[in-house]
Amino acid sequence: MPSSVIDSELYRGIYVSEEMRKVFSDESLLQKWLDSWVALAQAEAEIGIVPEAAAQEIARKAKYEDIDMKTIREGIVDTTHPLIVQIREFTKVVGGEAGGWIHWGATTQDIMDTAVVLQMKDAQEILIVQLRKFLHTLLNLAQEHKDTIMPGRTHGQHALPVTLGYKIAIWADEIGKHIDRLEEGKKRYLLGSFSGAAGTLASITEHGLDVQERYCRILGLEQPTITWHVQRDGFAEFASIIAMISGTVGKIANEIINLQKSEICEIEEGFKMGQVGSSTMPHKRNPMICEYVVGLTRLVQRNASLGFDGMLQEHERDMSYWTTEWSYIPQICMLTSGGLQQMQGILERFIIHKENMERNLNLLQGLIVSENLMLTLGHHVGRQVAHDMIYRVSMKAFEEQRPLVEVTLEDKEIMAHMSEQEVRDHLHPKNYVGLCQELVQRVEDKWRSYVNSEESAKELVLN
């Protein structure tokens, strides 16, 4: 009986992607334990510690379907140990002499840490595919709207004109950097764990590092420089990257929420008949999916902070914080994947109201480009003097709710240095978007290769 939103038959569709749920399922975890034992037996067989026939039999019998889940669950409670009952059950399944070679030289944390890392590896692959597709969509939108002018806002107020493409390119650049972080982080946190009871490989000293290297290679993981039983910085780094990814996705969702406000209404998250915004106000078109995503972001970032707590370890092994990793790592991966899936859908169907962008550009009747006028005047009287002069007419225009161009043309001190046409040209919002188009192209040039490679193209088609 599900008891959390992640597993709920009612809510899980808005919280988690089904692909990521499979990565962190009980069945997946059982199989990762078995895969670790198989790799260990194979590595040890390669150098003659374990009989080759035994390693082959261990590999042949390593199927989670042959392990009784109920027995494992009840055994963990009875023994208070997270793995011993699984060792016993797998030994029974393998049977005979081969069963006696399972877990040779390893300690519980070796197998359990390796299983978590294998899940992280699968999760990371899913996230990278999702992020590449997300980046592809963002780059296309940035190009499409590189000339779509809208108000830029700072401190919640109109600042200078920008383009929608420029805004989206900022999002794209951030996503590209997250892909980089995941790719670069592999060598630091996708590490196999085989070090023995106190991390010294005392149980298999003569061939310890050789077995460890082979074990990691078989599993497709990096070999650590030294034991990481109490070295949890890798998980903290992974959790940090996941939290940053979620933060970017949440920021995009939050921006759409703000731009969908009735008074602004420049962007909508998308709408179809049958979608309901309120149970009591039939007219509402609420950005509810974006609100879900912002909520997911908060859950991810709070849970990810446990990665830093987990770095506080005692002596050569410590279970106090180790157990949190079995909880927070699956959660942050599942929730982040769910948020990405939701926002991918938003970006593929969101509605852009160009007419409202045009309306809002002119809402302050020219004040949004007061800087342009000030800098031009500054060539004649100096920047600070020009600031004071344009400040004066700007405040007058604001208070009297009149166009800035009208108030400026009445100011003899300003008009002594500028022509009427100059004033009108410099107070047109479309003439002051800076390098928006060039900056969009810089982002395009930097990250397009991430989604144009043959491998990425296949990922986009498949997803």
N, C-alpha and C positions, 0 to 999 in steps of 0.2 A: 504494500500500500504506500504510494508516494506521499511524502510529507514535506517536500520543498518545491519551490517554483521551478528549479532546474529539472526535476523529475516529474512534475505535475502533468497529468494528462490534460489539464485545463489550461495551464499557463505556459508550458514549456515552449510552445511555438513562437512566443515573442521573446524568449530569453536565450535559447540555445540552438545552434545549428545541429542537425541530426548527425552529420558527418563527424563533428567534434565529439558528440556524445558517445559515439562508438569507440573513439580513441580511449576514453576514460571509463568505459564500462567495466564491470567486474570481470566479464569474460576476457576483455583485453588485458587487464592486470594479471589475471591468472596465466594467460598465454605469455606475457612478458617475463614472468617468473620462470616459466618453463623454458622459454627461449634463452634466458640467461644461463640456466643449468646446462642446456644443450651446448651452448658456446663454450662454457667452462670445460665440459667433458671433451669436446672436440679439440680445444687448445691443449689440454693435458695429454690427450691421445697422440697428438702430433709430435710430442717429445718423449713419449713412452711412459708417462706416469699412469695413465689409465689405459687399459686394454682397448684396442681399436674396436673390437666387437661390442664391448660395453658401451662405448661412445655412440656407436651406431644404433644400439638398442634403445639407449636413452633418447636419442633424436627421434627414433621411430614412434616411441610411445608418448612423446611430448605434445599431447593434444588436450586442450582445456576441456573438451567435451567428455573426456574420460575421467574427469575429476568431479566428485560430487560437491556441489557448492554448499549444500546444507551442512555437510560434514565439516567443511573448512570453516564456515561461519560459526558453528557451535564449538569447534575445536579452538578457535581463537579466543572465544569467551572462556572456555574451561581452562586453557593453559595460560591465559593472559599473554601469550606470545604470538606475534603477528605472522610467523612463518613456519614454526616447527611442525604444525599439523599438516601443512602443505608438503613439507619434506617427507613426512611419514607416508602420506597418501600417494605421492608420486613414486616413492620407493616401492610401495605395494603394486602400483600399476606396472612399473618396469619389471619388478620381480627378479629372482635369481641373483647371480653374482653381479650382474650389471647394476642392479638397484643399489648395491653397496658402494658404488663409486659416485653417486649423486652428491653434489655439494662439497666435493673433495677440496679441502684447504680453504674454503670460503667461510665467511661469517654472515649472519642474517642481513646485516646492513649492506653488505656487498650486493646481494641479490636484489634486495628491495630498492636500493638506490639506483641500481642499473635499470630495473624495471620502470621506475619513475622517469629516468632519463630517456628510455626508449619511447615512453608515451609522449614526453616533451618533443622528441625528435619527430614523431608522427604529427603532433599538434603544430609544430613549427612549419612543417611542409604544407599543411592545410592553410595556415595563416599566410604563408608566402604566396600561395596560389590566389587566395582571396585578395591580398594586398596588391598583387600585380594587376588583377582585374579591376580593382578599385582605382588604382593609379591610371590605368588605361582609360577608364571612364572620365576621370578628372581631367586628364590631359586633353581629351577630345572636347570636353565642355569648355575648358579654358581657351582652346583655339576658336571654338564656335562663338564665344562671347568676348573675345579680346577687345572688341570695339563697342560692346554694350555698356554705355555710360550710366553710372548710378552714383548716388551720394556716398562718399566715404565718411565714416563716422569715427570720432575719437571721443572718449568720455561720454559716449551715448549721444553726442551732438554732431551735427553736420560739420565736417572738417574741410575736405577738398574733394572734387570729383575723382572717382576711380572707375575702373571697368569691372564688370562682373567676372570677366576672364582673369583679370589680375587677382581678384579675391580667391577664385578657385585655384589658380596656379600656386598660391601660398599653401593651400591645403595639399596640393599634389606634391610640392617639394617636401613637405613634412612626411608624407606617406613614403616617398622615395627614400628618405633618410631612415625611416623605420625598417624598410627592407634591408638596407645596408647594415643596420645594427644587428638584425637577426642573422644575416649571412656571416658577419664578422664575429658574432658571439659564439658561433658553433664550436670553435676550437677551444673556448674557455669553459663552456658549460655542458656541452654534449659529451661528457666523459664517462667511460666505463668505470665500474668500481669492483676491484678484486684486490684486497689487501690483507684479509685475515683479521683475527680477533682484535688486535691492538694496532692494526695498520702496518705492521712490520714485515708481513709475509713470512713470519716465522714457521708457519705450518708447511711451507713449500719453498724454503730458502734457496736451495741450489738452482732451481729453475723459475723462481718466483716472477721476476720481471719479464722473462721470456713468455711464460704462461699469460701474464697480464697483457702483454702486447698482442698476442695471438687472440686472446679473449675479446679484447676491444675491437680488433680488426674484423673478426668474424661478425660482430654485432654492428659494424659500421660506426663505431664511436671512437673518440680520441682517447689515447692513453694518457693518464695523468702523470705529472712529474713526480708527485708524492701523494700519499694517501689523502683523500678529502673527506674522510668520515666526519671530522669536525671543521671542515673548511667549506662553509656553505655560501661563499660569495657568488658561486656560479648560479645557484638558484635565485639569489638576491638580484643578480644582474638580469637573468631571464625575466623575473617578475617585474623588474623596473621597465624593461622594454615593452612587455605586454601592457603594463599600466600606461606607458606613454602612447602606445598605439590606441588604446581605448580612449585616452585623453584627447587625441586628435579627432577620432571619430565622434566623441561626445561634443567637442567644440564645433564641428561642422553641424551636428544636429541642433545644438543650441543657437547657432547663428541663423539657421533656417527658422527656428521658433521665433526669434526676434524679428526677422524680416517678414514673417507671416502675420505679425500683429495687424489688427484691422486698420490702424492709423498709417501703417507703412505699406503692407501688402505688396511687396516687391517680388517675393518668392513664396510658393506654396509647396508643401511636401508631396503633393499629388492627391488626386481625389477621383473616386469612381462612385457611381450611384450605388447605394446600399451601404456605403461607409457612413457611420454615425459618429458625430462629435459629442453629442449630449443626449442624455435620456429625457431631458425636460425642455431643452431649447432646440427645436428642429432646425434652426438656421445655422447652427454651429458647424464650422469646418476646422476642427482643431488639429494641430500638428501632433497627433497622439503618438505616432510611431517615433518621431524625433524625441518626444518626451520619454518614451520607453528607453531609448538609447542613452539619453542623459542619465537616467536612473541606473542603467547597467554600468555606465562609466563609474559612477560613485561606488557601486559594489566592487568592481574590479580594483579600483585604486585603494579602497580600504583593505581589501583582502591581500593585495600585493605587498602592503607594508609588513606583513608577517614574514616576508623574505628577509627583512633586516633584523627582525627579532631572532630569526633562526640562526643568525651569525654568532649569537652568544652561546657558545658551546663550552663544555667543561671537559678537561683532561683529554683522553684519547677517544672516548665515545660518550655521547649523551643523548638520551631519548626525549628529554623534556620538550624541545622545540622541533625535533625531527618529525614528530607525528603531525605537526601542523602542515607540513609539506604535502601529505597525502590528501589534505583537504583543500588548501588554498590554490595549489597549482592546477588541479582539474577545474576548479571554479573559475579562475581568472581566464583560462584558455577557452572554456566553453562560453562564458559570457562575452568575451571579446569577439569570438567568432560569430556569436549571435548578433552582436551589435554591428559588425561589418556586413553581415548578410542583410540586416534590416536597412542599413544606409545604402548599400548597393542598389537595393530596390528603389529607394527614394531618389537617388541620382539618375536612375533610368527613366523616371516618370515625373520628376518634379516640374512645377509650372512656374514660368517666368513671366511677370507682368511688366513688360517694357514701358507701357504707358504710365504705370505708376512710378517707375524709376524716373521717367521724364518729368512727371508732376512733382515728385519730391525734390528733384534737382533744382526746380524753380521755387520751391516752397519758401525759401528765405529771400527771394527776389534779388539774387545776385550776391548776397553775403558769402556764399560758399566759395567764391573766388576772390574774396577781398585781398588775399595774399598776392595774387597776380598783379592787382592794381598797385598794391603797396611797393612791391619790388621794382616795378617799372618807375614809379614816382621816385623811388630811392636813388635811382641813377642821377636824378636832378638835385635832390635835397639831402641825401644820406638816408640810410635805412631807418634809424631810430626816429628821425624827424618825420619821415614818410609814415612810419607805423602810427605815430601820434595823430597825424592828419587823417589817415584812413580810419583809425579807431574812432575819431570824432564823427565822421560822416556815417560810419557803420552803426554806431549806437543811435544816432539820430534816425537812420533808416529803420532800425529795429523798433525803436520806440514809437515811431509814427506809422509803422507798417507800410512803408513806401519802398519802391525799388531803389536799390543802391545807386544805380546809374543815374536816376533822377536827382537824388540828393547830391551826388558827386558833381553833376553838371552845374548845380547851383552854387558850388563852393568856388569862389574866385581864386583862393589861394592855391587850390589844386589845379584849377583850369589854367593858371598862369604857366604851367609846365607841360600840360597835355592837351591834345586836341580832342574834340568830341568823339571822333571815330576811334581814336586810341582807347578812350574810356569804354566805349561800347564793345570793342573787340576784346579788351582785357576782362570784361565782366561777363563774357559768354562761357558757360561751364564747359562746353565741348572743346574749347581752346586751351584747356588747362588740365590735361590728364597725365602730364609728365611722361614717364617712360613705361606706362602700363603695357603697351603692346610689346616693347622690347623685352621687358621682364618676363612676360608670358613666354616669349620665344626662348629665353635663357633656360627656363624650367623645362620647356619642351626638349631642347637640345640635350639637357643633362640627363633626363630620365626616360626618354622615349625608347632607348635601347633596352630598358628593363622589360618592355612589353612587346618588343619587335623581334626578339630572338625566336628561333624555331621552337625551343622548349616552351617559352612563354606563350607563343601563339597557340600551341596545342592546349595549354592550360586554359586559355581564354575560350577556346572552342568547347572544351569539355565542361566548362563551368558556366 
